[in-house]
Amino acid sequence: MFDLSQLRCFTTLAAELNFRRAAERLHMTQPPLSRQIQLLEHQLGVSLFTRSTRSVALTAAGRAFFVEAQALLDQAHRAAQSARLAAIGESGSLNISFVASAVYDLLPHAVSCARRERPGVEIALLEMSTFEQVQALRARRVDLAIVRAPLQQPGLNSECLLREPFVLAVPAEHPLAHARQPKVQMLHEQPFILYAHTAWQPFNELHTGLFRASGIQPQFVQSLGSTLAILSLVNAGMGLALVPRSASAIRFAQVRFRDLALPAGICGELHLAWRDDNDNPALPAVLEAVRQAARDLHPQT
């Protein structure tokens, strides 16, 4: 079968219809060019040119082959260019997994930053629990994970992306919805919706530890793993909840958010995690875009 060098010889001669000029453009002499054309014609089993002492012309087969040969050369050029761009992280694809609460303000801003810096990189977003993200990182189904707790495991890099305070989510008709400066002590014996206790969700221990240290005991009515589900129950008037401040971007008709004075260590965190052997050339640029989004939205972090 013919190769790309033969196609270049053919298309150049087809454009020039002159062996001398075609050979000059190809930086070769006429005899090697003639041999390449003869070999190509032999492989195809057709004559591509009619030749005389005065002129060179394309045959009907040559005219048909020229269209396809040019398309093949263009495709080969695009393939080579695509490989070069992918090697330097200017094109390709990257998968980001995330916990649901990361999507409220951070993730849209991060993706916007990444697309601005690397417009040729296709970014796919996958919502997963932290446990699912660990499995996906191990299986190389995702390149970058945004999780609530640090993933301190062999083979994974993990760093804290941001810290944000908790705010009190209150049903609109509850007296604390109008309190000027609510305090933790005001939660004593109040109906309260907790985050579920899991190995990957630190909020349950943070909040119950806070209540013990403050000497209060809310009435725990439910424990759920999703911030959206917790706010839905608050909206229904079932209780109060502490949620990351970014969750206040979610609008429920019957939910009010109030700042609460909390100890410095009581805050929500988001962490980045990725395989330490990830060789996706686009990863460093996307990592920096996510970090920049966190700095933009949470400059105090």
Number of C-alpha atoms within 10 A of each C-alpha: 5 13 8 12 11 18 21 16 21 27 19 20 25 20 12 16 18 17 20 16 16 22 20 11 14 16 9 12 15 17 11 12 20 16 12 19 19 17 14 21 17 13 11 14 9 13 16 24 21 11 13 8 5 6 10 16 17 19 15 12 13 20 15 12 18 20 11 12 19 16 12 14 16 12 12 13 12 12 12 12 13 15 15 13 17 18 15 12 20 19 20 19 17 19 16 22 27 24 19 17 21 18 17 14 16 22 20 14 18 23 19 15 20 24 15 12 15 19 13 18 21 14 18 12 16 15 17 18 19 22 13 14 25 22 12 17 21 15 10 14 14 22 23 25 27 30 29 23 21 20 19 11 10 8 13 16 16 20 15 17 22 20 18 17 20 24 22 24 29 26 25 19 12 15 9 21 18 14 11 10 10 16 14 15 13 12 19 15 12 15 19 23 23 25 24 16 14 12 9 14 18 17 24 17 15 15 18 16 13 17 17 10 9 12 11 17 16 18 16 15 13 15 15 15 16 15 18 15 13 25 28 15 18 24 21 15 17 18 24 30 25 24 25 19 18 20 20 19 10 12 11 15 9 17 25 22 22 21 16 16 14 14 9 7 10 17 19 19 19 21 18 23 25 25 20 11 9 15 11 15 18 25 19 11 16 24 18 15 22 23 18 19 23 22 15 14 15 15 10 10 13
